[in-house]
């Protein structure tokens, strides 16, 4: 159980959540629900006011930051593009991009996978940026995936490809999937609702 407030405003109130191994846990957001806060707490970007968050019975406050980041992949709504896993093989990169339904788009670029992020400038759509962020998470291959509205900017076809990939991936991962889309929740093993800081 844990609670979190910001500037004396209670955001999450006495939340209790168990995330089993190799399961997809869906969280449906409501307006002002604090769902992004929940994921940031799991990443230890913020600290809880009361209670604690544990991974395998160890408080995240006691886990080395590098180890914690290696255990977790986080895809937020505000994806920032940067170079990631520079030692990845071409096969690993292509596989991750196919899972994120962004391979065909990359192949359409003048330099394909050799295109530098700086060359793209502001020409990418929200959906393209989102899929690149998801590809980066697949490439990171962490056992714990935290996804904040991963399909919010995608059409139904790209959403279906990514949800299929997530469903296959979760056989060796734990996934927390936050979304307002009911279609996204269809792959979840268990769904919770967060409204006014409380989970049900």
N, C-alpha and C positions, 0 to 999 in steps of 0.2 A: 504494500500500500504506500502511496506517496501523494503529496500535494505540491503545487507550485503556484506562486503568485508573482506579479510584475507590478512594480510601483504601487504596492499595497492592494492591487486588484487580484482577487483569486481567479486563476485561470483554470487549473485542474484541482478538483477537490476529492481527496481520498480515493484515488484511482487504484484499482487492483486488477492486474492483468498477468496471466501466465501465457507464455508463448512456447508451445511444445516444439520439439525438434521435428524437422521435415513436415511442417504444417504451414498453411497460408492463413494468417489471421487478418480478416478484413475489418476496417474501422470506417464506419460511415460518419462523415462530419455533419455537423449542423452549424449554422451561423454563429461565429464567436465561440466555437467549441474548444479551441486550443489544441486541435489535432496536430498542427505543425510543432507546437510546443512539446507534445508528447514524443515525437520523433527526435527532436533536438535534445531532449532529456536523455533518451536512449543512446544518443551519440556523445553525451557528456559535453555538449556545447553549453548547456545551462545546468545548474544544480537544483535538486529538489529542496523545498523548504522543510518538508517533513517526510519521514520514511526513507526508503532506499530502493534502488534498482539493482538487481542482481543478474549476472550471466553465469550459468552453471554454478549457482550458489555462492558466487563471489561478487561482492559489491563492485560496481563499475568504478567507484572512487579508488579502489585498490588495484585496478588493472592499469598497467603501463599504457600510456597513450598510444604508442606505436602498435602494441598488441591489440588494443581496442580497435584502432582504425583498420588493422588487418582482418579483424573478425567481422567488421561491418561494412556494408556498402550502403550509401545514402544517396537517394535521388530526390532532390527537392524540386519545387515548382519553379524556382529561379536557378536554372542550370547555367553554370559558368563554364565556358569552353577553355580547356587548357590541355597541354600534353600529358598523357597518362600512360603508365607502364611501358616505358620506352624499350624494355627488353622483351616485349611480347613478340612471338613469332607471327609471320604473315597469316598462318593458318588460324592461330588463336584470335587475331584481330578480325579476320573475315567471319569466323564463326560467331563471335560476339555481335558483330554488326548485322548478321543475318537474323540472329535472335531478336534484335531490336528493330528489325524491319527498316534498316537504313543502308544496307549494302548497295541496293540498286541506285539510291540517290548518290552515294559516294562514287560509284562507278561512272555516274554521269558528269562528274566534275572534270575539268580539263586535265588535272594531274591525278585523278583517282585518289587512292589512299596516300599518295605523296603530297596531296594538297595541304598547305600549311594553314592553320587556323586563322592566322593574320590575313591571308589572302581572301578569306570569305567575308571579312568585314561584317556589315550589317545585313548581308543578303540572305541570311538563313531565316526561315520561318520559325514560329514557335514550335511547331510540330517536329521540324528537322532538328532543332536544338534539343528538344525533349528526347528524341530517339537516339541522338548521339550520347546524351547523358545516360540513357539506359544501356547503351552498348558499353560504355565505360564501366558501369556497374557489373554487367555480365563478364567483362574482361577481368575485373578485379577478383571475381570468383570467391567472394567472402562467404562464410557459412550463414551469415545473418544479413538479410536484405531489408532495408527500410525504404519504402517507396511512398512519396508524398504526391498524390495526384499524378501518377505516371502516364496516364492516358488522356489527360484533360484537353490537350491540344491536338488529339489524333482523330482521324476519321475511323469509321467502323472497321475497315479492312486492316489498317495498321494496328488498331487496338486488338483485333482478333489474333494477328500474328504474334504480338507481344504477350498477350495473355496465354496463348498456347506455349510459348517459350517459358514463361514463368511457371506454368503448371508442370512442365517437364523438369525445370530446374529445381523445384521444391523437393524433389526426391532426395536431395542431399543438402537442403538448405532450410532455414526457417525464414519466413517472409512476413513482414508486417506491411499491409497494403491499405493505404488511406485514400479514400476517394468518395466523391459524391455521386458517382455513376453506378447505378445498379448493375449495369452490364459488366463492369469491372469486378464487382463483388461476386459474380457467378462462379469464379474459380476458388473462392475462399472456403476453407474447411469450417471456419467459424466466423461469425460476423458480430461485431459489437457496434453500438451506437454511442456517440459522445455528444451531449447537448448540455449547454450551460455548465460546462466543466465537469459533468458527471457522466459516468459510463454505465450503459445498461446492456 
